[in-house]
Amino acid sequence: MAMDKKHRRVLQQNTVRLINDLDPKQLLGYLYQEGVIIEEDMDRVRSKATQKLQAEELLRIIPRRGAKAFDRFCDVLYKIDGQRHLAKMLKEDIEASKGSEGQVTTDSPPGLQQRLSPEQITILPTDTRFLPQNIFTDAENVYKMKSRPRGLCLIINNSQFASHADLKQRDGSDADALNLQKLFLSLHYTVTVLRNTTASVLMDKIQEFALRPEHSTMDSVVVCILSHGMPGQIYSVDGKLIPITNLTAAFNGQNSKHLIGKPKLFFIQACRGGKMDHGASTDQVDSGEVTIKSTSDVLHDLYEGTDETDSSSDALVPAEADFLLAYSTVPGFVSWRNSEKGSWFVQALCEIFMTYAGQEDLVSMLVRVNGKVAREFQSYEQKKQIPSPVVRLTKKLYFFPGV
């Protein structure tokens, strides 16, 4: 009998922590004694040159060792000093996953519902040791992000435009969708993947998703859009342009009451026009004409907004508040994508979030994404790109991956 899907999923979501902390040499004898692995498995693990490679090999073997392998693996971890925290982590995640946490659903065709190997997962912190301690008590300035799951995540992946000759196939979009899937699963979201939708189907699905009753018990919502685009619009696979405001409007305070006061996060990988950024030499900048704000100044502007307040509106919040729209590029410009690795923006977004989600707030991480795309990516014709987040959040947002 195969290992339960929820056990496989928990092992997958904790792969990085397990690879970093597992000590296979201590585990092998106990696992063999408990019947989790066979002698051939022990030889395969021992043949690897480093402890991390041995841990990776062990994590490939255990899910194939039957329905009882997960529980026996946890029991062995409990027996060994220095490994008990891993058993506790796995058991806690199993409890948290009861219900809808960590599920991935997809429409037809189900091309994105493939299993992720350990090599595909980058570093994701699982504790909050580096977070400022006051953020746990500063409720007025930090969004509540404690629900399990944190929220629902919808990934819209339009990659095939066969019915519209002017729109090319978006090679690399499936890689983006997979990377976003594993990112938001790791951040404790329930993920739904919507593939290759026409305009009418997309709008119906968005309306349905925005009105799901689960939002009432969750602390946020995420929508990722991967498609061709134009300024202020994205393409459906039947070649129709959909205003992005039509998509976001479904989630505002007037249309989705369950999401009032909760962060609504949109990550949009699409062109916003046909211009190309040819870059500029830093040697050509005249400091007398260009003012460059410091990161702290930028964050202050994004978070604080205007100083003007209206004391008569205490009982109301703006219907369009608590949104963040992270665009892959600035208005009027193209957005670059690698046919194998995926888009520059999603590659950078996933790497930065997986590295810093346990240390920094969302906008600080997006500043890092901007810097990574600007500095580390360049087309073969030396074209550049800069992402363009639009922030209407009213508080700081931390994902708290380890809480």
C-alpha positions in Angstrom: 0.0 0.0 0.0 1.3 3.4 -1.0 2.1 6.2 1.5 -0.8 8.5 2.3 -0.9 11.6 0.1 -1.0 14.0 3.1 2.2 12.3 4.5 3.9 12.7 1.1 2.9 16.3 1.0 4.2 17.1 4.5 7.5 15.4 3.7 7.7 17.5 0.4 6.8 20.8 2.2 9.5 20.2 4.8 12.2 18.9 2.4 14.6 21.7 2.9 14.5 21.6 6.7 14.9 17.8 6.7 17.8 17.9 4.3 19.6 20.5 6.4 18.9 18.8 9.8 18.7 15.1 9.2 21.6 12.9 10.3 21.1 9.7 8.2 24.0 7.8 9.8 22.2 7.9 13.1 18.8 7.0 11.5 19.7 4.1 9.1 20.1 1.3 11.7 16.8 2.2 13.5 14.9 2.6 10.1 16.2 -0.8 9.1 15.2 -2.4 12.4 11.7 -0.9 12.1 11.3 -2.3 8.6 11.1 1.1 6.9 14.1 0.5 4.6 16.0 -2.5 3.3 19.7 -3.3 3.2 19.9 -2.1 -0.4 18.5 1.3 0.7 21.1 1.6 3.4 23.9 1.1 0.8 22.4 3.7 -1.5 22.3 6.3 1.2 25.8 5.5 2.5 27.2 5.8 -1.0 26.4 9.5 -1.2 29.4 11.8 -0.5 27.9 14.3 2.0 25.3 14.3 4.8 22.9 16.5 2.8 23.1 14.2 -0.3 22.5 11.2 2.0 19.5 13.0 3.5 18.1 13.7 0.0 18.5 10.1 -1.0 16.8 8.9 2.2 13.9 11.3 1.5 13.5 9.8 -2.0 13.3 6.3 -0.5 10.9 6.7 2.4 7.8 7.8 0.4 8.1 4.5 -1.6 8.1 2.3 1.5 4.4 1.9 2.2 1.6 3.3 4.3 3.4 2.9 7.7 6.7 4.4 6.6 5.8 8.0 7.6 4.8 7.1 11.2 7.7 4.8 11.7 10.1 7.5 10.3 8.7 9.9 12.9 9.0 7.4 15.7 12.7 6.9 14.8 13.3 10.6 14.8 11.8 10.9 18.3 14.3 8.3 19.6 17.4 10.2 18.6 18.8 13.3 20.3 19.1 16.2 17.9 16.3 14.8 15.6 13.2 15.1 17.8 12.4 18.6 16.6 12.0 17.2 13.1 9.5 14.6 14.3 7.6 17.3 16.2 7.6 19.5 13.1 6.2 16.7 10.8 3.5 15.7 13.3 2.4 19.3 13.8 2.1 19.8 10.1 0.0 16.7 9.8 -2.4 18.1 12.4 -2.4 21.5 10.6 -3.1 19.9 7.2 -6.3 18.2 8.3 -9.0 19.8 6.3 -8.0 21.8 3.2 -4.5 23.0 4.0 -1.9 22.2 1.4 -4.3 20.9 -1.2 -3.6 21.5 -4.9 -6.6 21.4 -7.3 -6.5 22.0 -11.0 -8.8 22.2 -13.9 -8.4 20.0 -17.0 -5.8 19.2 -18.2 -4.0 18.4 -14.9 -0.5 19.1 -16.1 0.6 21.0 -13.0 -0.4 18.4 -10.5 3.0 16.6 -10.6 5.1 15.7 -7.6 8.0 17.9 -6.8 11.4 16.3 -6.2 13.7 17.6 -3.4 16.1 19.2 -5.9 13.3 21.5 -7.1 12.8 23.1 -3.7 14.9 26.0 -2.7 15.6 27.3 0.9 12.5 28.2 2.9 13.0 29.3 6.5 10.8 27.4 9.0 11.3 29.6 12.0 11.0 33.3 12.9 14.1 33.8 14.9 15.1 36.8 12.8 11.8 38.6 12.9 11.5 41.8 15.1 9.9 40.6 18.3 7.4 43.5 18.5 5.6 42.5 15.4 3.8 39.7 17.2 2.2 42.3 19.5 1.9 45.3 17.2 -1.6 44.4 15.9 -2.4 47.9 14.7 0.5 47.9 12.2 0.9 44.2 11.3 -1.7 42.1 9.5 -2.9 39.0 11.4 -1.4 36.0 9.6 -2.1 33.0 11.9 -4.8 31.0 10.2 -4.0 27.6 8.8 -4.2 27.7 5.9 -3.1 31.3 5.6 -5.6 31.7 2.7 -6.6 30.5 -0.7 -4.2 30.9 -3.6 -5.4 30.9 -7.2 -2.8 30.5 -10.0 -4.1 31.5 -13.5 -1.7 29.9 -16.1 -2.5 30.9 -19.7 0.2 29.3 -21.8 -1.6 27.9 -24.9 -3.1 30.4 -27.4 -3.7 28.1 -30.3 -7.0 29.8 -31.3 -5.3 33.2 -31.7 -2.5 33.3 -34.3 -1.0 36.6 -33.0 -0.4 35.2 -29.5 2.5 32.8 -29.2 2.7 29.9 -26.9 4.2 31.0 -23.5 7.0 28.5 -23.1 8.2 28.5 -19.5 4.9 29.5 -18.0 4.4 26.0 -16.6 7.7 26.3 -14.8 6.4 29.6 -13.3 3.2 27.9 -12.2 5.0 25.1 -10.6 7.4 27.4 -8.8 4.5 29.5 -7.5 2.6 26.4 -6.5 5.5 25.1 -4.3 6.1 28.6 -2.9 2.6 29.1 -1.6 2.1 25.6 -0.4 5.3 26.1 1.7 3.8 29.4 3.0 0.7 27.5 4.1 -1.8 28.4 1.4 -4.4 26.1 -0.3 -3.5 26.3 -4.0 -5.9 26.1 -7.0 -4.4 26.1 -10.5 -6.6 27.3 -13.4 -5.1 26.6 -16.8 -5.7 28.0 -20.3 -9.1 29.7 -19.8 -11.3 31.7 -22.1 -12.5 35.1 -21.0 -15.9 34.0 -20.0 -14.6 31.0 -18.0 -11.9 33.1 -16.3 -14.3 35.8 -15.1 -16.8 33.1 -13.8 -13.9 31.4 -12.0 -12.7 34.6 -10.5 -16.1 35.6 -9.2 -16.6 32.1 -7.8 -13.2 32.1 -6.1 -13.7 35.6 -4.6 -17.0 34.5 -3.0 -15.8 31.2 -1.5 -17.0 31.1 2.1 -13.6 29.8 3.3 -12.3 33.4 3.1 -14.1 34.1 6.3 -11.9 31.9 8.4 -8.6 32.8 6.6 -6.3 35.8 6.9 -5.4 36.6 3.3 -5.9 35.7 -0.4 -3.3 35.3 -3.2 -4.0 35.5 -7.0 -1.1 34.8 -9.5 -1.7 35.7 -13.1 0.5 34.3 -15.9 -0.4 35.4 -19.4 0.2 37.7 -22.3 -0.8 41.3 -21.6 -1.1 44.9 -22.6 -1.2 48.1 -20.5 -3.8 47.5 -17.8 -5.1 44.2 -19.3 -4.3 40.5 -19.7 -5.2 38.1 -22.5 -7.4 35.1 -22.2 -6.6 32.1 -24.4 -9.3 33.1 -26.9 -7.5 36.4 -27.5 -9.8 38.7 -25.5 -8.4 41.4 -23.3 -9.6 41.5 -19.7 -8.9 44.7 -17.7 -7.0 43.8 -14.6 -9.3 46.1 -12.6 -12.2 43.7 -13.5 -10.3 40.9 -11.8 -9.3 42.8 -8.7 -12.8 44.3 -8.3 -14.2 40.9 -7.4 -12.1 41.0 -4.2 -12.8 44.6 -3.0 -14.7 45.5 0.1 -18.0 45.9 -1.7 -17.9 42.6 -3.5 -16.2 40.2 -1.1 -17.2 41.0 2.5 -15.2 38.1 3.9 -12.0 39.8 2.7 -12.5 43.3 4.2 -9.4 44.4 6.1 -7.4 41.3 4.9 -4.5 41.5 2.5 -5.3 40.7 -1.2 -2.1 39.9 -3.0 -1.9 39.8 -6.8 1.3 38.7 -8.6 1.1 39.5 -12.3 3.6 38.1 -14.8 2.6 39.6 -18.2 3.8 42.2 -20.6 2.4 45.7 -20.2 3.2 47.0 -23.6 5.9 46.5 -26.3 8.7 48.7 -25.2 12.1 47.3 -24.3 14.3 48.6 -21.5 17.8 49.1 -23.1 19.3 49.8 -19.7 21.4 52.8 -18.6 25.0 53.0 -17.6 25.5 54.0 -14.0 28.5 56.1 -15.2 26.0 58.4 -17.0 23.9 59.4 -14.0 24.1 63.1 -13.2 23.4 63.4 -9.4 22.3 67.0 -9.9 19.3 65.8 -11.9 18.4 62.4 -10.5 17.1 61.9 -7.0 17.4 58.3 -5.7 15.4 57.5 -2.6 16.9 55.2 0.0 15.2 51.9 0.7 14.0 53.2 4.1 12.4 56.2 2.4 10.7 54.0 -0.2 9.3 51.7 2.5 8.1 54.7 4.5 6.2 56.1 1.5 4.7 52.7 0.7 3.6 51.9 4.2 2.7 55.4 5.6 1.1 57.1 2.6 -0.3 60.5 3.3 -0.4 62.1 6.7 -3.9 63.5 6.2 -6.6 61.7 8.1 -10.4 62.1 8.4 -11.6 61.3 11.8 -15.2 61.1 10.6 -14.5 57.9 8.6 -13.5 55.6 11.5 -16.3 53.2 10.9 -15.4 52.7 7.2 -12.4 51.4 5.2 -11.8 52.2 1.5 -13.2 49.5 -0.7 -9.9 49.3 -2.6 -7.7 49.2 0.5 -5.5 46.2 1.5 -4.4 45.3 -2.1 -1.0 44.7 -3.4 -0.4 44.3 -7.1 3.1 43.1 -7.9 3.6 43.6 -11.6 6.5 41.9 -13.4 7.4 45.1 -15.3 6.5 48.8 -15.5 3.7 50.2 -17.7 4.4 50.1 -21.4 7.2 47.5 -21.3 7.7 43.9 -22.1 8.3 41.2 -19.5 11.0 38.6 -20.2 10.6 34.9 -19.8 13.0 31.9 -20.2 11.5 29.0 -22.1 12.8 26.5 -19.6 13.3 28.2 -16.2 10.3 30.5 -16.4 10.0 34.3 -16.2 12.7 36.5 -14.7 10.1 37.9 -12.2 8.8 34.6 -10.9 12.2 33.1 -10.6 13.4 36.1 -8.5 10.1 36.2 -6.5 10.2 32.6 -5.5 13.9 32.6 -4.6 13.6 35.8 -2.5 10.4 34.7 -0.7 11.8 31.3 0.1 14.9 32.8 1.5 13.6 35.7 3.4 9.9 34.9 4.3 11.0 34.1 7.9 12.8 37.4 8.3 11.2 40.2 6.4 7.9 41.8 5.5 6.4 41.5 2.0 7.3 44.9 0.7 10.9 44.6 1.8 11.1 41.3 0.0 9.6 42.9 -3.2 12.3 45.5 -3.0 14.8 42.6 -3.0 13.0 41.1 -6.0 13.3 44.4 -7.9 17.0 44.5 -7.2 17.5 40.9 -8.2 15.7 41.2 -11.5 17.4 44.6 -12.3 20.9 43.3 -11.5 21.0 39.6 -12.3 18.9 39.2 -15.4 19.7 40.4 -19.0 18.6 39.2 -22.4 21.0 38.1 -25.1 20.5 41.6 -26.6 21.3 43.2 -23.3 17.7 44.2 -22.6 16.8 44.8 -18.9 13.6 44.7 -16.8 12.4 46.2 -13.5 9.3 44.9 -11.6 6.7 47.4 -10.5 4.8 46.7 -7.2 1.7 48.8 -6.5 1.1 48.9 -2.7 -2.3 49.7 -1.2 -1.7 47.7 2.0 -2.5 49.5 5.2 -0.2 47.4 7.5 3.0 45.4 7.2 2.6 41.8 6.1 4.7 38.9 7.3 4.0 35.4 6.1 5.2 33.8 9.4 6.1 30.5 7.7 7.2 28.9 11.0 4.2 30.0 13.1 
